[in-house]
Amino acid sequence: MAVIDDDDRPKKKVAHEIGQELTLLSVEELGARIQLMRDEIARLEADMSRKHASRSAADQFFKK
């Protein structure tokens, strides 16, 4: 029977649910979640910028 090293196991993807209980999380886990949320905010802002630009271009094309 083979022994499985902890390093060989697939890493659990970090996820966060808004309002989730935080008391059982380590400082490292909290830091990972903060980074996850910062990355998500950046992704949302980039998409919002693209949509604003698209809307602006459409408004200019169909200018009344």
Secondary structure, 3 states (H helix, E strand, C coil): CCCCCHHHCCCCCCCCCCCCCCCCCCHHHHHHHHHHHHHHHHHHHHHHHHHHHHHHHHHHHCCC
